Amino acid sequence: MGIAAETLTVGVATPLSEELCALIESLEPRVQLIRDQSLLPPMRFTADYAGDPDFRRSPQQQSQFMQLLNSADALYGIPDLSTPLLKEVVQQNDGLRWVQTMAAGGGAQIREAGFTRHELDRVAFTTSAGVHGGPLAEFALFGLLAASKSLPRLLRQSQAHEWSERWPMAQLSDQTILLLGLGGIGSALAEKLSALGVHVIGMSRRGETVPGVAEIIEPHNLPAAIQRADGIVVSLPGTPHTEKLVDAEFLTMVKPGVTVVNVGRGSVIDEQALIAALEDGRVGFAALDVVETEPLVESSPLWEMDNVLLSPHTAALSYAQEEQIARLFARNASAFLDGRALRNVVDTVHFY
């Protein structure tokens, strides 16, 4: 949804260093980034787009911030990661044509904002999909290896100063791994697994060939694939079609002791069904970067299970992420200015 134009005024709505602002403007000189660093919360760590939670703007500063956003053709980020504030800007700024979200799953934020069809047609929303694929694929591989190499038992014995009898460990290269999701994460993981000799099955509605995937199955063939899989990796977006895809019925079909990894969205797995399967051994190990409700509630049994590896939705973060998103934005800005199609446009029907 590019619009041929001579210049593009971009409101910086999320923390972005002056170094990266300069990088974007050097990569695409037709972009003018308008920003006021005093109006943006300081980052506490890399890719901390929410910024310091104690940061507050005065009423005058908030007015200045809104004026800045309302004068832009495009936004770099969702202001304050607030969907109501984003909706307010879209409603007030008739000239706004494009919003770049920092999240790979930015479609969920766009759905949450509750835009009208006219607003969705007027403004293009893009995500940072692809930037997070490598780090999340590595975490998924880590989860599969942790299960194969008996990480929970090793940790227990180390903490107990126990030097036990030896035991055989599983070989990941002997296993069949089912990938639910063949986007940026799934594709990156498939190549890594294939290089290790893993037999990779991937589910796809479109049936396209993906490097590293030995078998592509359609959703109606999923039950047979579930029964064959030694490990199942979820990297699907959260949509009405994927909600609780991995439910109690799904988990009755798994191989006893299967490994489950989730680097997609917590809504894809029925958490209570997963807990039950972890308790009775149908699932031998789970590595979860996401859960249904975040932060994970204090009362969740997942906290106490030694066959569960929990990551606080942090596996996507890397030290290179901020620059990678800046470069992605610059490439998309060039496409926008030249009237070419943008990458990673949110599907405003299914919101992914």
N, C-alpha and C positions, 0 to 999 in steps of 0.2 A: 504494500500500500504506500509506495513512494509517491511523492509529489514534487515534480521538477521545480526547483527554486534556486535562487542565487545564494541565499544565506539561510542559516537555521539558528534561531535563538533558543538556547536550552537553559532552563532553570534547574540549577543543582538543588535537588530536594532532599538529598541524603548526604551524609558525610563523605567527602571526597577531597583528598589532599591536593594542594596546589601543584604538586609534582604531576599528579595524574590529570589534573585539569589542563596543564600545559601539554601533556602527552596527547590528549584527545585533540586539542586545537592544532597541534603540529601534524597529527595524522590526517586531519580533515580541516584545513584552514578556513573553510566556509562556515564552520561552526563557531558560534560565540557563546561561551558558557557564562551565564550571569549568576553570580553567587556572592554571598556575604558570609564568610566563615564564622563570624560572631553569631549568626543566626542558626548555625548547625551544631548539634550536640557533639562533643568530642568523643572519638572512638576509645573504647577500653582495650580492644584487641583487634587483630586484623579482621577485616570484613565485618566489623561491628556496625551494621547500618542502623541499628536502633540507637546506638550511642549511649552516653551516660544517662541512666534513668533519673538522676537528680537534676539534669539540665532543665531549666525553665526559661521561657521568653517572657519579657514584660509585655503588657498589652500593646505598647508601641512597637516592640520588636515583632510581635505576632502579626501586626498590621503590615509591617515592612516585608515580612516573609511572604504573606499572601499577595502583596503587590508584585513582588518579584515573580512568584509562580504564575500569577495571572497575566503577566506580560510576555510569557514564553510561548514559543511554538511547540516545544517539546519539554518533557521532564526527564531528568536523570534521577530515577528512583521515586518511590512512593513517599510523599512527605510524612516524616515522623512514623513511617510504617503504619500509618493510620488510613484505613479504607474510607471512613467517613470524611476525613480531610481531603483525600484524593477525590472523592465524589463532589465535594464542595468546589474544588478547583475546576474540575471538568464542567460543572454547571455554570461557574462564573466566567471561565475563560473560553469564549467562543472561538478563539483562534488556536486553541490547543489541538494538535493533530497526532501527537505520539507520546506515549509514556513507556519508558524502559524500566522494568522491575529488576531488582537485584536477585530475586529468587529464581531458581530453575522452575519451581512450581508456582510461578506468579499467577497462573490462571485461577487458582483458588482465591487469591486476594481480589482479583477482578470480579469473580462471581460474588464474593462477600460484599463488595461495594454496592451491588444492586443497581447497576446502571440501566437506563432505558435502552431500548433497541436503537433509538436515534443516536444516543451517546456512544454506544458500542460501534455503530457504523461510522461515526464522525472521527473517533479517536482510535488509532492503532495502538494496541498494547503488546509489548514484546517481553520475553523473559530472557534469563541468562542461561538457558538450557545449553548443555555442552561444556560449559565451564566446570561444572561440578562432577561430570561423568567420571573422570580419572580418579579423583579422591574417593568417590563413593564406590567405584569398582574395586579399588584397593581394600576398602573396609570390608566389602562383601567377601573378597578373597581371604582376608584375614579371618573373618568369621568361619568360613568353610575350613580353613586350615586349623583354626583353634579347635574345632570339633574333631577333625581327623587326627590331630596330634594330642588329644586328651588334655587340653589346657586346664579344664576344671580339676581333674585328678592331679595333675602336676602341681597346681597351685595349692591344693589341699595338702599334699604330701610335703611340699616345701615349707608351708606354714607350720606343719606338725613335726618338722625335722625327721620325716620318715623316709628311709631309703628302702623301698619295697623290692619285692621280686620283679623281674622284668616282665613286660607284656608286649604283645604285638600292637603296633599302631596302624591305623587305616592309611591307605595310600589314596590321596586325592586323585591321582592319575588313573586309578582303577574305577573311579566313580562316574555316575551319570548325574548331571546337574540340570535341573529344570529352571529356566529363566522366565519369570512372569514379567514381561516388559523388555522390549528390544530397542528402546530409545538410546540416548547417549550413554546412560549408565550400563544398560544391558549389553549394548554393542561393545563397549570398552571391556566389560568383564568377560564376554565371550572370547575375545582375542587372547586375554590372559589365561583363561582356563584351557583353551585349545592348545596354547603353547606348552602347557603342563601335561598334555595328553588326556585331558578330561573329555568325556563324551557329553556334548552340550545339546540340550533340547530347548528350543525357544518357541514360545506361544506368540502368534501374530494373526491378527484379523486379515491382514493384507497379503500374507504369504510371501513376502519379499525375502530374497537371499541376504543373509547377514554373515560376514566373515567370522569364522570360528564356530558357527552354529552348524552342527552336523544334521540336525532334524528340525524342520519348521512344522509346527502343528497348529491347526486352527482350534478355536475354543471348544468345539464340540468333541475334539479328541483329547481334551484335557484329562479326563478321568484315567485313561490308560497310561498317560505320561506320569501322572502323580504316583501311580503304583510302582513305576520303574525308578523313580528318582531317589538318589541317596541324599540329595540336598536340593532345596528349593529357595530361590532368591527372588524376592519381590522388589521391583523398581518401578511399579506402576504409579501414575498420578492418582490423586484422589478425585474421583468423579462419581456420579450416581451409578454408573455402570460397573465401577470397580469396588464399590463399598461392600466390605465384608465378603469379598470374593473367597478369601481363605476362611471358611466358616467351619462349623462343627461337622457338616457333611463332608466337606473337602478333607478334613483331618481324619475321617474314618478310612480314607482310601490310601493313606501314606504308608510307606515301608516303616516298620517299627524301628525307632531310633533315628529317623530322618533329621537332618539339620535344616532349620528355617532361618533365613536371613531377610531382614526388611530394611531396605535403604530407599524405599519409595515414600509412601504415606501411611500413617498409622491406621487410617480408616479402612485400608484394604484387608486387614486381618481382624477377625473377631477375637478380641483380646481374651475374653473369658473362655472361649473355645480353645485358644492356644494354651492358656494356663492349665486347663484340664488335660490337654494332650502332653504337656511337659510333666505333669504330675504322674500320669500313668505310663509314661515311657514311649508313647507313640512318636513324640518329638524328643529326640535325645539331647538336642542343644539348639538354642536360639540366640542369634546375634541381632540386636534391635537398635537401630539408630533413631527410630521413630516409634511412637506409641499412640494409642487412640487419643488420650488426653495429655497434653504437655503443659507444665511439667507432670511427670508421672506422679499419681496420687500416693501419698505416704502409706496408705493402707494396701497398696497393690502387692500381691504375693511375688511379683516379678523381682522385687528388691532382694528377697531372701533366697531365691533359687540359685544354687551353685551351677546349674546347667543353663544359665542365662547370662549373656554378656550385654550390658546396657551402655549405650552411648547417648549423651544428652543432646541429640540432634546436632552433633558437631562434626560428624564424619565428612561433611561436604567442604568444610573450611580448610583452606590452605593459604600459605603465605603469598602465593602467586595470584590468588583469586581476584583481588581488587584490580590489578593491572590487566588481567585477562578480560574482566568485564569491561574495563575502559576501552580496550582494543576492540572488543566485540561491538561496543556502542559506536566507536568511530567508523567501523566498517558499515554498520547499519545506517549511520548518518550519511555516509557517502551514497548508499543505495537510495535513501529517502530523497536526498537532494537531486539525484539523477533520475528520479521517477521509476526506480527499479523496486522489485519486491523486497520486503524486509525479511530477515531471518527470525525464526522463533516467534512468529505472530501467534498470539493466544487464540485458540478456537473458541469463539464466543457463543457456541452452542453447547459444547461439552466442557469448556473452560480448562483446557490443558495445553 
